[in-house]
Amino acid sequence: MSPLTRRRLDAFRRNRRGWVSFWLFLAVFVATLGAELICNDRPILVRYDGAFYVPILRDYPETTFGGDFKTWTEYRDPYVSQKIAEKGWALWPMVRFAADTINYDRVRPHPAPPDGENWLGTDDQGRDVLARLVYGLRLSLLFGLALSLVSTVIGIAMGAVQGYFGGVVDMVGQRFLEIWGGLPQLLILIIVASMIAPGFWTLLGVLVLFSWTSLVGVVRAEFLRARNFDYVRAAKALGMGDLQVMARHVLPNAMVATLTFLPFILNGSIVSLTALDFLGLGLPPGSASLGELLSQGKSNLQAPWLGITGFVAVAAILSLLVFVGEAVRDAFDPRKTS
Amino acid sequence: MSPSLLRVENLAVRFGHGHEAVDAVKSVSFTLERGETLALVGESGSGKSVTALSILQLLPYPRAHHPSGSILLDGQELLSAPEPLLRSVRGHRVAMVFQEPMTSLNPLHSIADQVGEVLEIHQGLRGEAKRARVLELLHLVGIPKAENRLDALPHELSGGQRQRVMIAMALAGEPDILIADEPTTALDVTIQAQILKLLKDLQSRLGMALLFITHDLGIVRKMADRVCVMYKGQVVEEGRTATVFDHPTHDYTKRLLAAEPKGKPAAPAADAPRVMECRDLKVWFPIKGGIWRRTIDHVKAVDGISLSLRQGQTLGVVGESGSGKTTLGLALLRLTDSQGAILVDGQDIQGQSPGQLRPKRRHMQMVFQDPFGSLSPRLSVGQIVGEGLEVHKIGADAAERRALIAQALTEVGLDPDTQDRYPHEFSGGQRQRVAIARALVLKPKVIILDEPTSALDVSVQAQIVDLLRDIQTRHAIAYVFISHDLRVVRALADEVMVMKDGQVVEHGPAAAVFDAPAQDYTKALMAAALHMETVES
């Protein structure tokens, strides 16, 4: 690790708010990655009649636990729980609902307010809001990360080529970007959504079409600046090829700008998916997502726990990322760390 | 006896507080009398500019503060004086001219406005009276056709003219003391000589005291009545200029005076083979105009230059900024597009593909001016020097490469154990040694040195010149030495080429060009560079 990197890491660590936000965000992210272990409608581990069963990984027929039929076990069924309790025990996740589990046992009509069973209440189809939130967060974060990653890679490549070679290449690239940037994004998304069934990957593809442009300008500017640095000239004089010079001498300069932008791009990616879901143009109906939760909150104003949960979750995750982004930006600020 | 005009006593300047504090100036005392020129000399970081800025209290307070000292102007204390008093002193009694004329003027205001502003603040002049006085001042500092230049913006003026405007601004308040902080460092030698002459003239005409801050001993000898030599925040020697120059007492002064680049170039053998040659080399940059952006003219940066270089020979390329020296260097290495034949070892490399060129790059290397910009801050010294070895697949494995790198570092006088350290841990001179090692490790036949000593302090300059000469005699490398500093060129080059506007003005053996220049331009350049004198033409 070069001393410059170390100074920047130190500066990042010294920014308390950013540092804490970074770990909180990581904690949320890791926790939602293991959503099945937190919210699920089946136990993690069952001990029955001297043998271990792992329902979270495998399906077992009801007969395994002394039931009557060869259908897959419905663990939330009081009859089954009683059977298991007789000859062993079951280790349940914290929340006994999956994203698509419907709570048929509530007496109140859905959406039902929070209580001991559904900590954040249920939505209008009787599904547990907490479970949907955890699964929805995971989807949003993974989608956001994937979108940021792909658009960053494309953006850096395009910006690098334009900035490094300049001239006609740069001119053509810039004009293309201007035309591309003028396309009505949302309209195209609506048209695409009406033609193909949107899923995780198709949505990712469509959103990448428009989001890759965000980094091109910054990276291009850095490459334009750095290609006339003496150490870049010296590398060319040594006989290095263009690709090598770009990767080894110019890219590290551009990475500062890129890393600074990354948390904000991730923010933007999460918001775009949430917005599409909210409008009903996003993921297929039934999938848990932040946007879907917000849209339920909008259509069920009499059930404020839906809207409040959605709002707090989105606001918290975006704020954490903004704090991290600020800390990263300050850490890379040459006036503060070099 | 009346009190001195300016008396600085025991001045100390500290930046920051606690254990992070840096003492920029430790203890400086000097006096300045009416009509006198005092020079503060020292290398970069010796605290001379900080001393000057504290006279006007222009340091970034409160981060900077003075643990001790006093600055008396006509008996009045300036140190931590109230702001209104300071404002009446600044520009009115003590004025300052800065080093960089490109950034000292506001690019958005005409020069009449900027000079007039001072008149407005200190003398309350308005309207016609102000304009008349501005014109008078511009005449005084020798701006040609001043009537027509009143509304010019700074970018329409040359560097020398901008510095003249800066001086006019400083004179507008009719100051008793003019502080000139390296006023000619950013200028070409001929312009430098003109500005120095102007300052000297103005001083004798207006009877100002001049506090001249510089690192250039030649200027001191030419300009100053008395001199203070500064070293690490302290005045180590003070006295009349002639006395200090002829009988220095302090070790540092002796070292500084001895540091002028010396020695004679080693002449190459007469039958040494030609390693590099170029014929009628041209670098023309197109100027585009009109709706269709067609090429309407060219900037002829390098316009038909031919040269040939023998093994172990040094060709000095001299000229003022904008004369195309650096472009010529880049074109010779094919780092910029050019026309005309470039022969390396008798083979024309013009028009060869990057792949064909790569093996030949080993034989031609370059060292750049700025030792801070030419080394990537993210790579260790070993990685920087070893990069060429990797590209050209020299050295079988990592251990062998490490040994080669260590050898190159030893050769340039660096500790081979510094391989794993990063550039920012080194001083400017050491960094330039790393840059030389990077070129040297490939065992090239030609090295193009683009102002390799310009960014360095004089004492370090001399060391680098000695090092370069030493390397040349050991490895018989040919140098193309590009510089505007004729003293350094004289110490290294056995053949000299004088460039102006992309063309060769004079080309011949160094002795002939230096001692008996044939062209008027060369004569003016020599007089300005070596004796700081202007030649009337």
Interface residues (C-beta under 8 A of the other chain):
Chain A: S2 P3 L4 F229 D230 Y231 R233 A234 A235 K236 A237 L238 G239 M240 G241 D242 Q244 H249 P252 S338
Chain B: L330 L333 L335 P354 L357 R358 P359 R361 R362 M364 Q365 M366 F368 Q369 D370 G373 S374 L375 S376 P377 R378 L379 S380 E387 G388 V391 H392 Y422 H424 E425 A435 R438 L442
